[in-house]
Amino acid sequence: MTILSTHVGSLPRSQDVVDQIFARERKEPYDTNTFDKIMTDHVDILVRRQKEAGIDIVSDGETSKISYATYVKDRYTGFGGDSPRNAPADLKLYPSFLKRLANDGGTPKYARPMCVGEVKSKGQGELEKDIANLKTAMAHHGVERGFMNAASPGVISLFLQNDYYKTRDAYLAALADAMKAEYETIVASGLDLQLDCPDLALSRHMLFTELSDDEFVKVAASHVEALNHALSDVPQDKVRIHICWGNYEGPHVCDIDMAKMFDTLMSAKARYTLFETSNPRHGHEWTVFRDRKADIPDDKILVPGVVDTTTNFVEHPDLVRQRVERFVEIVGADRVIAGSDCGFGTFAGFGAVDPEIAWAKLETLAKGAHAAS
């Protein structure tokens, strides 16, 4: 049986794409027709390169989005001003490293408005352009299967903090109601829907540092409850969920263990579960899935990250194969897809991995997955 390959979603953007996105971000004059053509052309290039690299399930690279979470400020009402910046707790423990990151341009700069009013969709026009670009490129290059990313209610609440709704739970509920149509639109197009949910791990050491792990697990469960509500009319077999601890090179010594988040992750209404297993802080946690095999629902497909997305090492295909085989031994080859730890272009114009090395990593990902077959 062939083991398929995919990735988390975001890919390096060309400079002309970045220039267009930031012109819009800074509210500078730009031509919408030119903007749309550059996005369309770039998605076509990305789909071609994914196919050439051997990736089976492709994305649009999140080409038109400033970031995987804050893009919602452009597509929904209720956002304005600026949210407070809060460095992850592990970086605060090593202030000299945090300073080095800031001085070297190692932290992306983009607007993070707060929620200051009622959150409502401005319509699905921008999303429909993204969908059309991806489906057109897939047809052009003969790719059968694709997915599109969308922010979860929880991750929006992490980066675009609440200054309007009476409680966090009320804010989550409003976000779930607002995002519901976006999720349904993606699935109705024939694409798979990927929900990006770093709030289920990253927010532990970024926003909820004063809580105990057990208290945070309850918060994360409320995030999944809101997400599942938004997915109430979406077939589970069309949904992917991605959890991560932050796509940055750092000590990560404050990361909550996968073992503590396992039940929460499994409770999400998603058939495909994407998670980190390649970076040095989480490479050992494949054993959590081995030891909890009986608690993995029979309809879940595991998509472990078998290449890291924060370093410029290109993994050997044999190492990728070994990582894939660990999960094949747990749930069987028919329930494993090879993925990446995180995205390669989480923020427009910013990425730790050189763009051409990112493509080399995707190629080795595909080679290792096929070797494991």
C-alpha positions in Angstrom: 0.0 0.0 0.0 1.3 3.5 -0.9 1.7 5.8 2.0 0.7 9.3 1.0 2.5 12.5 1.7 1.3 15.9 2.6 2.4 18.9 4.8 0.9 21.4 7.2 0.0 24.0 4.6 2.0 27.2 4.4 4.9 27.4 1.9 7.5 30.1 1.1 6.0 33.0 -0.8 7.8 34.8 -3.6 8.9 38.4 -3.1 6.2 39.8 -5.4 3.6 38.0 -3.3 5.0 39.4 -0.1 5.1 42.9 -1.5 1.5 42.7 -2.5 0.4 41.3 0.9 2.2 44.0 2.8 1.0 46.8 0.6 -2.5 45.7 1.5 -1.5 45.2 5.2 -0.1 48.8 5.4 -3.2 50.1 3.5 -1.0 51.4 0.7 -2.4 51.9 -2.8 -2.4 48.6 -4.8 -4.2 47.3 -7.8 -6.6 44.5 -7.0 -6.4 43.0 -10.4 -2.6 42.8 -10.2 -2.9 41.4 -6.7 -5.2 38.7 -7.8 -3.1 37.7 -10.8 0.1 37.5 -8.7 -1.7 35.2 -6.2 -3.2 33.0 -9.0 0.2 32.7 -10.7 2.0 31.9 -7.5 -0.5 29.2 -6.5 0.0 27.5 -9.9 3.8 27.5 -9.3 3.4 26.0 -5.8 1.1 23.2 -6.9 3.5 22.3 -9.7 6.4 22.3 -7.3 4.5 20.2 -4.8 3.8 17.6 -7.5 7.4 17.6 -8.7 8.5 17.1 -5.1 6.2 14.0 -4.9 3.7 15.5 -2.5 0.3 13.7 -2.9 -2.1 16.0 -1.0 -1.3 19.7 -1.8 -2.3 23.1 -0.6 -2.3 26.7 -1.9 0.6 27.4 0.5 -1.6 30.0 2.2 -0.4 32.3 -0.5 -2.8 35.3 0.0 -2.7 35.3 3.8 -0.5 37.4 6.0 -0.5 34.6 8.5 -2.4 31.5 9.3 -4.5 33.2 12.1 -4.5 36.9 11.7 -5.9 36.8 8.1 -9.3 36.8 9.7 -9.0 40.5 10.5 -9.4 41.1 6.8 -12.3 38.8 6.3 -14.4 39.5 9.4 -15.7 42.5 11.2 -15.0 43.4 14.8 -11.2 43.8 14.8 -9.2 46.9 15.5 -6.4 48.4 17.4 -3.6 46.1 18.5 -3.2 43.1 20.8 -0.5 42.9 23.4 2.6 41.0 22.4 3.6 38.2 24.7 6.7 36.1 24.1 6.5 32.4 24.8 7.6 31.4 28.3 10.6 29.4 27.1 12.1 32.4 25.4 11.6 34.6 28.5 13.8 32.1 30.4 16.6 32.8 28.0 16.5 36.6 27.5 19.8 36.8 25.7 18.5 34.4 23.0 15.2 36.3 22.8 17.2 39.5 22.3 19.2 37.8 19.6 16.1 36.7 17.8 14.7 40.2 17.9 17.9 41.8 16.8 18.4 39.3 13.9 14.9 39.8 12.6 13.9 36.4 14.0 10.4 37.5 15.0 7.9 38.4 12.4 6.2 41.8 12.4 2.5 42.1 11.5 -0.7 43.6 12.8 -2.5 41.8 15.6 -5.7 43.8 16.3 -8.0 43.0 19.2 -11.6 42.0 19.0 -13.4 45.3 19.6 -16.8 44.6 18.2 -19.1 41.9 17.0 -17.4 39.3 14.8 -19.2 38.7 11.6 -18.2 37.5 8.2 -17.7 40.0 5.4 -18.6 37.3 2.9 -16.6 34.4 1.4 -15.3 36.4 -1.6 -11.6 36.2 -0.6 -11.9 32.5 0.3 -13.6 31.7 -2.9 -10.7 33.3 -4.8 -8.2 31.1 -2.8 -10.3 28.0 -3.6 -10.5 28.8 -7.3 -6.8 29.4 -7.5 -6.0 26.1 -5.9 -8.5 24.0 -7.8 -7.5 25.6 -11.1 -3.8 24.8 -10.4 -4.7 21.3 -9.4 -6.5 20.7 -12.6 -3.7 22.3 -14.6 -1.1 20.0 -13.1 -3.2 16.8 -12.7 -3.3 16.8 -8.9 -6.4 15.0 -7.5 -6.4 15.9 -3.9 -5.9 19.2 -2.0 -6.7 20.9 1.2 -7.1 24.4 2.4 -6.2 25.9 5.8 -8.5 27.8 8.1 -8.0 29.3 11.6 -9.7 27.6 14.5 -11.7 29.7 17.0 -9.1 28.9 19.6 -6.1 30.2 17.7 -7.9 33.3 16.7 -8.6 34.0 20.4 -4.9 33.5 21.1 -3.5 36.0 18.6 -6.5 38.4 18.3 -7.4 38.8 21.9 -10.9 39.7 23.3 -11.8 43.3 24.3 -15.5 43.1 23.5 -17.3 40.0 24.6 -18.0 39.6 28.3 -16.1 36.3 28.7 -13.5 34.3 26.8 -16.1 31.5 26.3 -18.5 34.0 24.8 -15.8 35.2 22.4 -15.0 31.6 21.4 -18.7 30.9 20.8 -18.9 34.0 18.6 -15.8 33.0 16.6 -17.2 29.5 16.1 -20.5 30.9 14.8 -18.6 33.2 12.5 -16.1 30.7 11.1 -18.7 28.0 10.5 -19.5 29.2 7.0 -15.8 29.4 6.0 -15.3 25.7 7.0 -18.4 24.6 5.2 -17.4 26.6 2.0 -14.0 24.8 1.8 -15.5 21.4 2.2 -18.4 22.1 -0.3 -15.7 23.0 -2.9 -14.4 19.4 -2.7 -11.2 20.3 -0.8 -10.3 18.9 2.6 -10.4 21.4 5.4 -7.4 21.8 7.7 -7.9 23.5 11.1 -4.8 25.1 12.5 -4.9 24.6 16.3 -1.6 25.6 17.9 -3.8 27.0 20.7 -4.1 23.4 22.0 -0.4 23.4 22.8 1.4 26.7 22.1 -1.0 28.8 24.1 -0.1 26.9 27.3 3.3 28.6 27.4 2.2 31.8 25.7 -1.1 32.9 27.2 -2.0 30.6 30.1 1.3 30.4 31.9 -0.3 31.1 35.3 -2.5 27.9 35.1 -1.6 24.4 36.0 -1.4 21.8 33.3 -4.7 20.3 34.4 -6.4 23.7 34.3 -5.0 24.4 30.9 -6.3 21.1 29.6 -9.8 22.2 30.6 -9.3 25.5 28.6 -8.1 23.5 25.6 -11.2 21.3 25.9 -13.4 24.3 25.7 -11.5 25.3 22.5 -12.2 21.9 21.0 -15.9 22.2 22.0 -16.2 25.5 20.2 -14.4 24.0 17.1 -16.7 20.9 17.1 -19.7 23.2 17.2 -18.4 25.1 14.1 -17.9 21.7 12.4 -21.4 20.4 13.2 -22.4 20.4 9.6 -19.1 19.3 8.1 -18.3 15.5 7.5 -15.6 14.4 9.8 -13.8 12.5 7.0 -13.1 15.9 5.2 -11.4 17.5 8.3 -7.7 17.7 9.3 -6.5 19.2 12.6 -3.0 20.4 13.3 -1.5 20.9 16.8 1.9 22.4 17.5 4.0 24.1 20.2 5.1 27.0 18.1 7.0 26.9 14.8 10.1 28.6 16.0 13.7 27.5 16.9 13.9 27.8 20.6 14.5 25.8 23.8 10.8 24.8 24.1 11.4 23.7 27.7 7.9 25.0 28.7 6.0 22.9 26.2 3.2 20.8 27.6 3.6 17.1 27.0 1.7 15.4 24.2 0.6 12.8 26.7 -1.4 15.5 28.6 -3.0 16.8 25.3 -3.7 13.4 23.8 -7.3 13.0 24.9 -8.1 16.6 23.9 -6.6 16.1 20.5 -8.5 12.8 19.9 -11.8 14.5 20.8 -11.7 16.9 17.9 -14.1 16.2 15.0 -11.4 15.5 12.5 -10.3 12.3 10.8 -6.8 13.4 10.1 -4.5 14.4 13.1 -1.3 16.3 12.3 1.3 16.8 15.0 5.0 17.4 15.5 7.4 14.4 15.9 10.6 15.5 14.3 12.0 18.4 16.3 14.2 17.6 19.2 11.7 18.5 21.9 8.9 16.2 20.6 10.7 13.5 18.6 10.3 11.0 21.4 6.5 11.4 21.7 5.7 8.8 19.1 5.6 6.5 22.1 2.5 8.3 23.4 0.6 7.0 20.4 2.2 3.5 20.8 1.2 3.4 24.5 -2.3 4.8 23.9 -3.0 2.8 20.8 -6.3 1.4 22.3 -7.5 5.0 22.8 -7.0 6.1 19.2 -10.4 6.0 17.5 -10.6 3.5 14.7 -11.5 6.2 12.1 -8.5 8.4 12.9 -5.6 8.8 10.4 -2.3 9.9 11.9 -0.2 12.4 10.0 3.0 12.7 12.0 5.5 15.4 11.1 8.5 13.5 9.7 10.5 16.6 8.7 11.3 19.5 10.9 10.4 23.0 9.8 12.7 25.2 12.0 16.1 24.1 10.8 17.9 23.9 7.5 19.1 20.3 7.9 17.6 18.2 5.1 16.6 14.9 6.7 17.8 11.7 5.0 15.0 9.7 3.3 15.9 6.7 5.5 15.3 8.7 8.6 11.9 9.8 7.2 11.1 6.2 6.4 12.0 5.1 10.0 9.7 7.8 11.4 6.8 6.8 9.2 7.3 3.1 10.0 7.0 3.8 13.8 3.4 4.9 13.2 2.6 2.2 10.6 3.5 -0.3 13.3 1.0 1.3 15.7 -2.1 1.8 13.4 -1.3 0.2 10.1 -0.2 1.6 6.7 -3.8 2.5 5.7 -4.0 4.9 8.7 -0.8 6.9 8.3 0.1 9.8 6.0 3.5 11.5 6.2 3.5 15.2 7.0 5.7 18.0 8.2 6.0 19.3 11.8 4.6 22.8 10.8 4.4 25.1 7.8 7.4 26.5 5.9 5.8 30.0 5.5 3.8 30.6 8.7 4.1 34.3 8.2 4.4 36.1 4.8 8.0 37.1 4.1 9.3 35.2 7.1 10.7 31.7 7.6 13.5 30.0 9.3 14.1 27.6 6.5 15.6 28.8 3.2 12.9 28.5 0.5 14.8 26.1 -1.7 15.8 24.0 1.3 12.1 23.8 2.2 11.4 22.3 -1.2 14.3 19.8 -0.6 12.7 18.9 2.7 9.4 18.2 1.0 11.1 16.0 -1.6 12.8 14.0 1.1 9.5 13.7 2.9 7.9 12.2 -0.1 10.8 9.9 -0.8 10.8 8.6 2.7 7.0 8.0 2.7 7.1 6.1 -0.5 10.1 4.0 0.8 8.0 3.2 3.9 5.3 1.8 1.5 
